[in-house]
Amino acid sequence: MDADVYITDFKYGNDKCAEDLSGISDYSEIIRRNHEIAYESGDMIIRHLVLPNHVECCSKPIIKWIFNNLGLDVVLNIMSQYKPVYKASEHSDIFRLPTMDEVDEVVSYAETLGFVNLI
């Protein structure tokens, strides 16, 4: 049974950040494979939570990968709601809210690549 719309989360742009912040190995391979499978099966809304200090290493590489591999038809939900809770205090780079400049930079980058389906 196929879904009409897949709502996915794409959090990290590389394995180092996934391992350091969430203890996840092979994140990139698995998340990219799963997004490709979902894309082939139906429409997509891809959610990305902007993390403070992770625009260059995570947000931009994610958006570039989506552009190169899934195209401009997907809907991108670029979210600014990150809150430094739980174990965030163990990681000085994410122990604050993302700034509006960081969020705006990610949105601007997506627009520069040609994404128009932005939430």
Secondary structure, DSSP 8 states (H G I E B T S, - for coil): ---SEEEEE---SSHHHHHHHH--SSHHHHHHHHHHHHHHHSEEEEEEE--TT-IIIIIHHHHHHHHHHT-TTSEEEEE------TTGGG-GGGSS---HHHHHHHHHHHHHHT---B-
